[in-house]
Amino acid sequence: MAAKPDIEIAREAEKRPIQEIGAKLGIPPEQLLPYGHDKAKVTQDFIAGLNGRKDGKLILVTAINPTPAGEGKTTTTVGLGDGLSRIGKNTAICIREASLGPNFGMKGGAAGGGYAQIVPMEEMNLHFTGDFHAITSAHNLLAAMIDNHIHWGNEQEIDLRRVVWRRVIDMNDRALRHTVTSLGGVANGFPRETGFDITVASEVMAILCLADDLADLQRRLGEMIVAYRRDKSPVFARDIKADGAMTVLLRDAMQPNLVQTLEHTPAFVHGGPFANIAHGCNSVIATRTALKLADYVVTEAGFGADLGAEKFFDIKCRKAGLHPDCVVLVATIRALKMNGGLAKEELSAENVTAVREGCANLGRHIQNLKGFGVPVVVAINHFTGDSEAEIAAVRAYVEGQGAEAHLCTHWAEGGKGTEALATRVAEIADAGHAQFAPLYPDEMSLWHKIECVAERIYHAHEVTADTRIRAQLEEWEAQGYGHLPVCMAKTQYSFSTDPGLRGAPEGHVVPVREVRLSAGAGFVVAICGDIMTMPGLPRQPAAEAIRLNDAGEVEGLF
């Protein structure tokens, strides 16, 4: 019997009123701002009143490098949260919101899958509560105010060649990567080259996900560098007097969104920076709120552990003072086969040798994660075609790496399929053996931080960059930004910058093409290889199959 599609399973869900979900965490109905019956925002006043409460245990879910075979990181995050609930633990889940870009492009939605989903799935993968639109509007308001400032006399003496604030849109649109604005004559301003990034790469997105509250949000927005003068001194968003209006646009977006899983576990879905071109974590305010309300909080970081987990540790945990208690590393037999050299069409046949070969990628991630001082458990996300011999090979390999692996059937069975994993994760978290520490100290130079990530996490032999890039980093250090962490923007498909180089490559070169200072967010972005901050659509985008049926329901979204 064919499995039901995700969207059909989600539609059949018996959702409970969002006030009932909030009550599980002790949130009074009057502190929820409902968006319909099944989703709501949690008020800032309620969140502020949680200060002083003891934090619950923080569990990070990450994965091996993604492949076309699929890994199921969000599905496992949801399944583990439901599993913890099933064994009687007071649990909350924290994940990111979905971007329209991948929804209509190649990746698809981001609400889990099978019987381990967060609902309402359709709304979450489309406009949801409007947070991304607010971020897009705030970002582009600043862009408009910069050009307007220049048009009306340029009091800040901005060098038109050094305007660094681009525009954004929440869509994959390669035609907007490089643009020219203000054409058409004197009335339209001064023409200049610029371009668009996708909204999830916006510094405004990063700031919303790292800010403590509205006051901190406005302070950080004001500290964003938007341009430079001829003397190369920075011009800040506060110099353009845009920070106040931007905060107004983001007031509601700053409040975390509360929804539920198919099994009614509370889930905070808030913020959505990509992990390959941004820092890849849901908002600090949502995570902190969950930690104050639940005994166990399951969160995830985007893409593989070399990107998402590293940034979770080195940026989010460093900035927010978070101390993770356990890491769950997700792998599938299918993805390990691809890392072992098989093509996608060869994955259905048993191939223990390819699994063993592909385990090198898994082992690299295990050792990298252990380097942060946090215990690691492997979750084997089960597919029906997995053989006992293949599963046994992974278990044996993981044991040889000083960790343990649990077979998880949450896609087919929901929380029941992760009870063993949930029990073990809770035991590890409760034992308190984690001794978390970031990869590098604040006082290390920016260039050496880049080298540190490339060498210790990617196992690269060398990092290369033009002399102007190194000079730019040194200039930022002289301006007082040397203490910031680095956010590496590179392909998610490999430890290297070559997306076709799977497994666990060593001795490769990481070329840094560009660096960007996100002074408000509080990190320096190093753009490596051919990575783009504005993705393009594939040859056959998912949008071609998305439509409304005769009943007015969405089809093709998943």
Stockholm file with secondary structure:
# STOCKHOLM 1.0

chainA/1-558         MAAKPDIEIAREAEKRPIQEIGAKLGIPPEQLLPYGHDKAKVTQDFIAGLNGRKDGKLILVTAINPTPAGEGKTTTTVGLGDGLSRIGKNTAICIREASLGPNFGMKGGAAGGGYAQIVPMEEMNLHFTGDFHAITSAHNLLAAMIDNHIHWGNEQEIDLRRVVWRRVIDMNDRALRHTVTSLGGVANGFPRETGFDITVASEVMAILCLADDLADLQRRLGEMIVAYRRDKSPVFARDIKADGAMTVLLRDAMQPNLVQTLEHTPAFVHGGPFANIAHGCNSVIATRTALKLADYVVTEAGFGADLGAEKFFDIKCRKAGLHPDCVVLVATIRALKMNGGLAKEELSAENVTAVREGCANLGRHIQNLKGFGVPVVVAINHFTGDSEAEIAAVRAYVEGQGAEAHLCTHWAEGGKGTEALATRVAEIADAGHAQFAPLYPDEMSLWHKIECVAERIYHAHEVTADTRIRAQLEEWEAQGYGHLPVCMAKTQYSFSTDPGLRGAPEGHVVPVREVRLSAGAGFVVAICGDIMTMPGLPRQPAAEAIRLNDAGEVEGLF
#=GR chainA/1-558 SS CCCCCHHHHHHTCCCCCHHHHHHHTTCCGGGEEESSSSCEEECHHHHHTTTTCCCCEEEEEEESCCCTTCCCHHHHHHHHHHHHHHTTCCEEEEECCCCHHHHHSSSCCCSEETTEEEESHHHHTTTTTSHHHHHHHHHHHHHHHHHHHHHTTCTTCEEEEEECCCEEESSCCGGGSSEEESCSSGGGCCCEEECEEEGGGCHHHHHHHHCSSHHHHHHHHHTCEEEEETTCCEEEGGGGTCHHHHHHHHTTTTSCEEEEETTCCEEEECCCCCSSSSCCBCCHHHHHHHHHHCSEEEEEBSSSIIIIIHHIIIIIIHHHTCCCCEEEEEECHHHHHHHTTCCGGGTTSCCHHHHHHHHHHHHHHHHHHHTTTCCEEEEEECCTTCCHHHHHHHHHHHHHTTCEEEEECHHHHGGGGGHHHHHHHHHHHHHTCCCCCCSSCTTSCHHHHHHHHHHHTSCCSEEEECHHHHHHHHHHIIIIITTSCEEEECCSSCSSSCTTCCSCCCSCEEEEEEEEEETTTTEEEEEETTCCSSCCCCSSCGGGGCEECTTSCEESCC
#=GC SS_cons         CCCCCHHHHHHTCCCCCHHHHHHHTTCCGGGEEESSSSCEEECHHHHHTTTTCCCCEEEEEEESCCCTTCCCHHHHHHHHHHHHHHTTCCEEEEECCCCHHHHHSSSCCCSEETTEEEESHHHHTTTTTSHHHHHHHHHHHHHHHHHHHHHTTCTTCEEEEEECCCEEESSCCGGGSSEEESCSSGGGCCCEEECEEEGGGCHHHHHHHHCSSHHHHHHHHHTCEEEEETTCCEEEGGGGTCHHHHHHHHTTTTSCEEEEETTCCEEEECCCCCSSSSCCBCCHHHHHHHHHHCSEEEEEBSSSIIIIIHHIIIIIIHHHTCCCCEEEEEECHHHHHHHTTCCGGGTTSCCHHHHHHHHHHHHHHHHHHHTTTCCEEEEEECCTTCCHHHHHHHHHHHHHTTCEEEEECHHHHGGGGGHHHHHHHHHHHHHTCCCCCCSSCTTSCHHHHHHHHHHHTSCCSEEEECHHHHHHHHHHIIIIITTSCEEEECCSSCSSSCTTCCSCCCSCEEEEEEEEEETTTTEEEEEETTCCSSCCCCSSCGGGGCEECTTSCEESCC
//
